[in-house]
Amino acid sequence: MKNKSDEKLFQKLDEFDVEVPDFPMRKSRVERAGNWLFDSTRLPEFEFTERGMALTLFLPVFISVISAIPLIFL
């Protein structure tokens, strides 16, 4: 059952001729892999205690000293 407003709508829609381009509905494997690889991610947030922060700052220095010890005996 069509009322008067529906008839006006269909008349207006019939005035326009629209061509819908053909596009693939499914993405290629390369495009899906690229979307997965380059998808933005949220960085994890870490909360350090004073002890954890001191360890984080001291650890690279400690590793450098330990790795330099064999050079002393050359």
Buried (B, 14 or more C-beta within 10 A) or exposed (E): EEEEEEEEEEEEEEEEEEEEEEEEEEEEEEEEEEEEEEEEEEEEEEEEEEEEEEEEEEEEEEEEEEEEEEEEEE
